[in-house]
Amino acid sequence: MDREKLTAEMSGYSISELEMICETQGEYYTDEEMDLITVILEQKRQEEKTAESKGLLRETIYCVIALLFNVVGLILGIYLLLSHDPNKKKMGKHVMIAAFISVLLGVFLLMGGFRF
């Protein structure tokens, strides 16, 4: 098979599909083609890790903002909760929890905090 065609075809598959191809269909490809498939698979895994780490960084920043500025955090949390993306909804829940903790801490400190 042509290298460009194989690259284009394999790039369209998901990570799980590429893993399945490597496990079950290895005998249908040459060693060179299998090496290319494994390279594409590793690239996709690396891209997924990078995207995941960016998402965690973004979530951390949003939660810190919610802790420092509870009104902004509440607005941001509501916005994220109204999203159709499940990852954003999850992030919105975490931001709302951080904003709620910020409100509770503010009320606690307003009432005088700890008294000895």
C-alpha positions in Angstrom: 0.0 0.0 0.0 1.2 3.6 -0.7 2.7 5.3 2.3 0.6 8.5 1.9 -2.6 6.5 1.5 -1.8 4.4 4.6 -1.0 7.5 6.6 -4.2 9.2 5.6 -6.3 6.2 6.3 -4.7 5.4 9.7 -4.9 9.0 10.8 -8.6 8.8 10.5 -8.9 6.0 13.1 -9.2 6.5 16.8 -6.6 5.2 19.3 -8.7 2.2 20.3 -9.2 1.3 16.6 -5.5 1.6 15.9 -4.7 -0.6 18.9 -7.2 -3.2 17.6 -5.6 -3.1 14.2 -2.2 -3.7 15.8 -3.4 -6.6 17.9 -5.6 -8.4 15.4 -4.6 -7.5 11.8 -0.8 -7.4 12.1 -0.4 -10.3 9.6 -2.1 -8.2 6.8 0.5 -5.5 6.9 4.2 -5.5 6.2 6.7 -4.7 8.9 7.2 -1.2 7.5 3.5 -0.6 7.4 3.1 -1.8 11.0 5.9 0.5 12.1 4.1 3.4 10.4 0.8 2.4 12.2 2.6 2.3 15.6 4.1 5.7 15.0 0.7 7.1 14.2 -0.7 5.4 17.3 2.0 6.9 19.5 1.4 10.4 18.0 -2.3 10.2 18.7 -1.6 9.1 22.3 0.8 12.0 22.8 -1.8 14.4 21.4 -4.4 13.1 23.8 -2.0 13.5 26.8 -1.2 17.0 25.7 -4.9 17.9 25.4 -5.7 16.3 28.7 -2.9 18.2 30.5 -4.1 21.5 29.0 -7.7 20.7 30.2 -6.4 20.1 33.8 -4.4 23.3 33.8 -7.5 25.3 32.5 -9.6 23.6 35.2 -7.1 24.5 37.9 -7.0 28.1 36.8 -10.8 28.4 36.8 -11.0 26.9 40.3 -8.4 29.3 41.6 -10.3 32.2 40.1 -13.5 30.9 41.7 -11.8 30.7 45.1 -10.5 34.3 44.8 -13.5 35.9 43.2 -16.6 33.9 44.1 -19.0 35.9 41.9 -16.9 35.4 38.8 -16.5 31.8 39.7 -20.2 31.3 40.0 -20.8 32.9 36.6 -18.0 30.9 35.0 -19.3 27.7 36.6 -22.9 28.3 35.4 -21.5 29.0 31.9 -19.6 25.8 31.9 -22.5 23.8 33.3 -24.7 25.0 30.4 -22.3 23.6 27.8 -23.1 20.5 25.9 -19.6 19.1 26.2 -19.4 16.6 29.1 -15.8 17.6 30.0 -16.9 21.3 30.3 -19.9 20.2 32.5 -17.5 18.3 34.8 -15.2 21.3 34.9 -18.2 23.5 35.7 -19.2 21.4 38.7 -15.7 21.7 40.1 -15.7 25.5 39.6 -19.1 25.7 41.2 -17.8 23.7 44.2 -14.7 26.0 44.5 -17.0 29.1 44.3 -19.3 27.7 47.0 -16.3 27.0 49.2 -15.2 30.6 48.6 -18.6 31.8 49.7 -18.5 29.7 52.8 -15.1 30.9 53.7 -16.1 34.5 53.2 -19.2 34.1 55.5 -17.0 32.3 58.1 -14.5 35.1 58.1 -17.2 37.8 58.1 -18.7 36.2 61.2 -15.3 36.5 63.0 -13.6 33.3 62.1 -12.0 31.4 65.0 -12.2 32.9 68.4 -10.0 31.8 71.2 
